[in-house]
């Protein structure tokens, strides 16, 4: 039973190309995490303005969304290996320019805006190409395992890389932070160079990019499994705003301070790491679609219970459970999307999924902030969780295609 539970490292053991991509992705995650710390610190140090800090973050965020969509079109037209190489090289060059700018006697604020947007754009292209290439690097029955390994890397990287970036900034300054990120990013090019050609099985015609993106939307809307997964993702966009309520919830409902807020933010990530480490069963699930729906309903129900908690330890435990089941849902959703999407559409579908994941937090944050003006934070969380759980249950009852979906799908009619 222990072997069935422990995360399946088969993709790393059996596929050298996937192993190379995995190492390159891990380094990239740490580079992005270090950038997340260095840019706000430098911008605030130069301007003393939170408006500029928010502006630089927004520039990077909007460019990331554009990179996802543009990268999706490119990944369905061109060799995905070459696309990853070019995007990673361009991102590394951006880090080099950030380092050079930081070492100037008077660093340029305009350059920080431009280079933050450049990094977001190239990161979006690179991530989309990598996701589209993964099904060609591992066996079909190892897609869920590959998703679990990638999820584990992202979770651990998001926990450790900001701390590492903060230490580098404190000890050596932001310039050396950028230099370390540049060295790591450019150092992964050798790994990516050794990959085989990863051309789409059926290259998309060179039509207008906007029309190409629209064709991706039409595919998602018409596919009973992929479309259902995207629809379910809309609920997680709403739940993505819950962290906005955490400081007020800790203060007014739990009588806690900054330490309590930190524990509330850390608990879901810890639960997600445990879910990844014990995901060995997921690749062998006979009804992964049903398991995904059960995890979704359970996660939203846990959020509803969170709003009723009045002790920090109970709230942390509930958020740990929420992070666990949310990660299970994410791992299963990744495997189902990759296995049910034809190679000719993998770029655009992964782009839309990544854009939904990235933009979801911002959309949810706006809704949570507005709701928090009219309700107590605990009541707002209960309402969020209850409505989301009811909607997820309704989807579970109506989306027959998703409920019966497997990781070895039959071709769609037509």
C-alpha positions in Angstrom: 0.0 0.0 0.0 2.9 2.3 0.8 4.3 1.9 -2.8 0.8 2.6 -4.2 0.6 5.9 -2.2 4.1 7.3 -2.7 4.5 9.7 -5.6 5.3 7.9 -8.8 8.8 8.9 -10.0 8.6 6.7 -13.1 8.7 9.6 -15.5 12.0 10.8 -14.0 13.4 7.3 -14.1 12.2 6.1 -17.5 12.4 9.3 -19.6 15.6 11.3 -19.9 14.0 14.0 -21.9 11.3 14.5 -19.2 14.1 14.5 -16.6 15.9 17.2 -18.4 12.8 19.3 -18.7 11.9 18.7 -15.1 15.3 20.0 -13.9 15.0 23.0 -16.2 11.5 23.7 -14.9 12.7 23.4 -11.3 15.5 26.0 -11.9 13.0 28.3 -13.7 10.5 28.1 -10.7 13.3 29.2 -8.3 14.4 32.0 -10.7 10.8 33.3 -10.9 10.5 33.0 -7.1 13.6 35.1 -6.6 12.3 37.7 -9.0 9.1 37.9 -7.1 11.1 39.2 -4.1 13.7 41.3 -5.8 11.5 43.4 -8.1 9.2 44.8 -5.4 12.1 45.4 -3.0 14.1 47.3 -5.7 11.1 49.3 -6.9 10.1 50.3 -3.4 13.6 51.2 -2.6 13.8 53.4 -5.6 10.4 55.1 -5.3 9.0 54.5 -1.8 5.7 54.1 -3.7 3.4 51.1 -3.4 1.7 52.4 -6.5 4.8 51.7 -8.5 5.3 48.3 -6.8 1.8 47.4 -7.9 2.3 48.8 -11.3 5.4 46.7 -12.0 3.6 43.6 -10.7 0.6 44.3 -12.9 2.9 44.8 -16.0 4.4 41.4 -15.4 1.0 39.8 -14.7 -0.6 41.1 -17.9 2.4 40.2 -20.0 2.3 36.7 -18.5 -1.3 36.3 -19.6 -0.4 37.5 -23.1 2.6 35.1 -23.1 0.3 32.2 -22.4 -2.1 33.0 -25.3 0.7 33.8 -27.8 2.7 30.8 -26.7 -0.3 28.6 -27.2 -0.6 29.6 -30.8 3.1 29.2 -31.4 3.2 25.8 -29.7 0.6 24.4 -32.1 2.5 25.7 -35.1 6.3 25.2 -34.4 8.7 22.9 -32.8 8.1 23.1 -29.0 11.7 22.3 -28.2 12.9 25.3 -30.2 10.2 27.4 -28.7 11.3 26.5 -25.1 15.0 27.2 -26.0 14.2 30.6 -27.4 11.9 31.7 -24.6 14.3 30.5 -21.9 17.2 32.3 -23.6 15.2 35.5 -23.9 14.1 35.3 -20.2 17.8 34.7 -19.2 18.8 37.8 -21.2 16.1 39.8 -19.4 17.6 38.7 -16.0 21.0 39.8 -17.2 19.7 43.2 -18.1 17.9 43.5 -14.7 21.3 42.7 -13.0 23.1 45.3 -15.1 20.4 47.9 -14.4 20.6 47.1 -10.7 24.4 47.7 -10.6 24.1 51.2 -12.2 24.6 54.2 -9.9 21.0 55.3 -10.7 18.9 52.3 -11.8 16.1 53.0 -14.3 12.5 52.6 -13.2 11.4 52.5 -16.8 13.7 49.6 -17.4 12.2 47.7 -14.5 8.7 48.1 -15.9 9.8 47.0 -19.4 12.0 44.0 -18.2 9.3 42.8 -15.8 6.8 42.7 -18.7 9.5 41.0 -20.9 10.0 38.3 -18.2 6.3 37.7 -17.9 5.8 37.4 -21.7 8.7 35.0 -22.1 7.7 32.9 -19.0 4.2 32.5 -20.4 5.5 31.3 -23.8 8.0 28.9 -22.1 5.5 27.4 -19.7 2.9 26.8 -22.5 5.5 25.1 -24.7 6.6 22.9 -21.9 3.1 21.8 -21.0 2.3 21.1 -24.6 5.5 19.0 -25.0 5.1 16.9 -21.9 2.7 14.3 -23.3 5.3 13.5 -26.0 8.0 12.9 -23.3 6.3 10.3 -21.1 4.1 7.3 -21.6 0.3 7.9 -21.6 -0.2 6.1 -18.3 2.4 8.4 -16.7 0.8 11.7 -17.4 -0.8 12.0 -14.0 2.6 11.1 -12.4 4.3 13.8 -14.5 1.6 16.3 -13.4 2.2 15.4 -9.7 5.9 15.9 -10.0 5.5 19.2 -11.7 3.0 20.3 -9.0 5.4 19.2 -6.3 8.1 21.3 -7.9 5.9 24.4 -8.1 4.7 24.0 -4.5 8.1 23.5 -3.0 9.6 26.3 -5.2 6.9 28.8 -4.2 7.7 28.0 -0.6 11.5 28.0 -0.7 12.5 30.4 -3.5 11.1 33.6 -2.0 13.0 32.9 1.2 16.1 32.2 -0.8 15.6 35.4 -2.8 15.2 37.4 0.4 18.5 36.0 1.8 20.4 36.8 -1.4 19.0 40.3 -1.4 19.8 40.9 2.3 23.3 39.5 2.0 24.4 40.7 -1.5 21.8 43.1 -2.9 19.2 42.8 -5.7 21.8 42.8 -8.5 23.3 39.5 -7.4 19.8 38.1 -7.0 19.1 38.8 -10.7 22.6 37.5 -11.6 21.9 34.2 -9.8 18.5 33.9 -11.6 20.2 34.6 -15.0 22.9 32.0 -14.4 20.4 29.4 -13.5 18.1 30.1 -16.4 20.9 30.2 -19.0 22.5 27.1 -17.5 19.4 25.1 -18.3 19.7 25.7 -22.0 22.1 22.8 -22.3 19.5 20.4 -20.9 16.8 21.7 -23.4 19.2 21.5 -26.3 19.5 17.7 -25.9 15.7 17.2 -26.3 14.4 15.6 -29.5 12.3 17.5 -31.9 8.9 18.2 -30.5 6.9 19.3 -33.5 3.0 19.2 -33.3 1.6 16.0 -34.9 -0.5 18.1 -37.2 0.8 21.7 -37.5 -1.9 24.3 -37.3 -2.1 26.5 -40.5 -0.7 30.0 -40.3 -4.0 31.8 -39.8 -4.6 35.0 -37.9 -3.4 34.4 -34.3 -6.7 35.8 -32.9 -8.6 33.3 -35.0 -6.3 30.6 -33.8 -7.1 31.4 -30.2 -10.8 31.5 -31.0 -10.5 28.0 -32.5 -9.0 26.9 -29.2 -12.0 28.3 -27.3 -14.3 26.5 -29.7 -12.6 23.2 -29.1 -12.8 23.6 -25.3 -16.5 24.6 -25.5 -17.3 21.6 -27.7 -15.4 18.9 -25.8 -17.4 17.3 -23.1 -14.4 16.5 -20.8 -12.0 19.4 -21.5 -14.9 21.9 -21.5 -16.2 20.5 -18.2 -12.8 20.8 -16.6 -12.5 24.5 -17.7 -16.0 25.1 -16.3 -15.0 23.6 -13.0 -11.9 25.8 -13.1 -14.2 28.9 -13.0 -15.3 27.9 -9.5 -11.6 27.7 -8.4 -11.2 31.2 -9.8 -13.8 32.4 -7.3 -12.2 30.5 -4.4 -8.8 32.0 -5.4 -9.9 35.2 -3.7 -10.1 33.7 -0.2 -6.6 34.8 0.8 -7.7 38.4 0.6 -9.9 37.8 3.6 -7.3 36.0 5.7 -5.8 39.0 7.6 -9.3 40.2 8.6 -10.4 36.7 9.4 -7.3 36.1 11.6 -7.9 39.3 13.5 -11.7 39.3 13.9 -12.6 35.6 14.1 -9.4 34.0 15.5 -8.0 36.9 17.7 -4.7 36.3 16.0 -1.9 38.5 14.6 0.7 38.3 11.9 1.9 34.9 13.0 -1.6 33.5 12.6 -1.9 35.0 9.2 1.4 33.4 8.2 0.2 30.0 9.4 -3.1 30.4 7.5 -1.2 31.1 4.3 1.3 28.3 4.7 -1.2 25.6 5.6 -2.7 25.0 2.1 0.8 24.8 0.6 1.8 22.2 3.2 -1.3 20.2 2.4 -0.6 20.4 -1.3 2.9 19.1 -0.9 1.6 16.1 1.1 -1.0 15.4 -1.6 1.8 15.4 -4.3 4.0 13.1 -2.2 1.1 10.6 -1.8 -0.3 10.8 -5.3 0.9 7.4 -6.5 -2.7 6.1 -6.6 -3.9 8.9 -8.9 -2.4 7.4 -12.1 -4.2 4.1 -11.4 -7.6 5.6 -10.6 -10.3 3.9 -12.6 -12.6 6.9 -12.5 -10.3 9.9 -12.2 -13.1 12.3 -13.3 -15.3 11.2 -10.4 -12.4 11.4 -8.0 -11.7 15.0 -9.2 -15.3 16.0 -8.7 -15.4 14.5 -5.2 -12.2 16.4 -4.3 -13.7 19.6 -5.6 -16.9 19.4 -3.6 -14.9 18.3 -0.5 -12.5 21.3 -0.9 -15.3 23.8 -1.1 -17.1 22.3 1.8 -13.8 22.6 3.8 -13.8 26.3 3.0 -17.3 26.7 4.3 -16.3 25.0 7.5 -13.3 27.4 7.7 -15.5 30.4 8.1 -17.0 28.8 11.2 -13.7 28.2 12.9 -12.9 30.2 16.0 -9.5 28.7 17.0 -6.3 29.2 15.0 -5.3 25.5 15.2 -8.7 24.4 13.8 -8.5 27.0 11.0 -4.9 25.8 10.1 -6.0 22.2 10.0 -9.0 22.9 7.8 -6.8 24.9 5.3 -4.3 22.0 5.3 -7.1 19.7 4.3 -8.3 22.2 1.7 -4.8 22.4 0.2 -4.6 18.6 0.1 -7.8 18.0 -1.8 -7.2 21.1 -4.1 -3.8 19.6 -5.1 -5.5 16.2 -5.8 -8.0 18.0 -8.0 -5.2 19.9 -9.8 -3.1 16.7 -10.4 -6.1 14.8 -11.8 -7.2 17.8 -13.9 -3.8 18.0 -15.5 -3.8 14.3 -16.5 -7.3 14.5 -17.9 -6.6 17.7 -19.9 -3.4 16.3 -21.4 -4.9 12.9 -22.2 -8.2 14.2 -23.8 -6.6 17.0 -25.9 -5.3 16.1 -29.3 -1.7 17.1 -30.0 -2.8 19.7 -32.6 -4.5 21.7 -29.8 -2.3 21.0 -26.8 -0.6 24.4 -27.0 -3.8 26.5 -27.0 -5.7 24.4 -24.5 -2.7 24.5 -22.0 -2.5 28.2 -22.7 -6.1 28.7 -21.8 -5.8 26.5 -18.7 -2.7 28.4 -17.5 -4.3 31.8 -18.2 -7.4 30.6 -16.2 -5.2 29.5 -13.3 -3.2 32.7 -13.3 -6.1 35.1 -13.8 -8.3 33.3 -11.4 -6.6 34.7 -8.3 -7.0 38.3 -9.5 -10.7 37.8 -10.4 -11.4 36.0 -7.1 -9.6 38.7 -5.1 -11.8 41.4 -6.6 -14.9 39.5 -5.6 -13.7 38.7 -2.1 -12.6 42.2 -1.5 -16.1 43.5 -2.5 -17.9 40.9 -0.5 -15.7 41.7 2.6 -17.2 45.2 2.6 -20.7 43.9 3.3 -20.1 40.8 5.4 -17.9 39.8 8.3 -14.8 37.8 7.0 -16.0 34.5 8.6 -19.5 34.9 7.0 -18.0 35.8 3.6 -15.8 32.7 3.7 -18.8 30.5 4.6 -20.8 32.0 1.7 -18.0 31.5 -0.7 -17.5 27.9 0.3 -21.1 27.0 0.5 -22.1 28.5 -2.9 -19.0 26.9 -4.6 -19.7 23.5 -3.0 -23.3 23.6 -4.2 -22.3 24.5 -7.7 -19.6 21.9 -7.8 -22.1 19.3 -6.6 -24.5 20.4 -9.3 -21.7 20.0 -11.9 -20.9 16.6 -10.5 -24.5 15.5 -11.0 -24.9 17.0 -14.5 -21.5 16.5 -16.2 -21.8 12.9 -17.1 -18.8 13.0 -19.5 -16.5 14.2 -16.8 -17.9 11.9 -14.1 -17.1 8.9 -16.3 -13.9 10.2 -17.9 -10.8 8.0 -17.8 -7.1 8.6 -18.6 -7.4 6.3 -21.6 -10.1 8.1 -23.5 -12.0 7.0 -26.6 -11.9 9.4 -29.6 -14.6 12.0 -29.5 -17.3 11.5 -32.1 -16.6 13.5 -35.2 
